[in-house]
């Protein structure tokens, strides 16, 4: 018990330090030609966020589990989730969203894919019971080559992950391929991370354009002060009159 409390305190401290350092960098070092070492350190942290590796990667994956809890819960709250749906999470990180989905008790078939072996190990531990029961299936892989059959998933989540993809359109094309005809893609992210990692997509219509170009039929945008969420429909449902 004491060990768990100690680990939680350490992770919270590291999380706060990283957050503070990121903000400090944006304010000062980004404008300073003498900040090359700091830029290298920040790039290292960005790479770890994109693909956690080694001991630092394990810590990063655990931090994200805590750090993105509120964003994960907010995203799920905005989403219509039907019982017995087939769900895919792109970039499951530490596995917190999967855990939150399981807590809904909607008998979901949940799949997840992430490029990081460290994230896989962390997510596997916190969702071990559901994996053993066959409710959760985790893989290591990339969004631009999804190892799933066509037209399979009813719901796909991409939370705080599309900002790290190597090829945004290719990733969305693959997601489109594995989604069933009346399925939904949920994209959620912190606004400041979009502004930093992909400023060309700061305006919501920029992402709308690429999604429509891929073939998605309808896009809704919801946001608050800190987060933005896209509800993306593969097809438009036609209700009988």
Secondary structure, 3 states (H helix, E strand, C coil): CHHHHHHHHHHHHHHHHHHHHHHHHHHCHHHCCCCHHHHHHHHHHHHHHHCCCHHHHHHHHHHHHHHCHHHHHHHHHCCCCCCCCEEEEECCCCCHHHHHHHCCCCCCEEEEEECCHHHHHHHHHHCHHHHHHCCEEEEECCHHHCCCCCCCEEEEEEECCHHHCCCHHHHHHHHHHHEEEEEEEEEEEEHHHHHHHCHHHCCHHHHHHHHHHHCCCEEEEEECCCEEEEEEECCCCCCCC
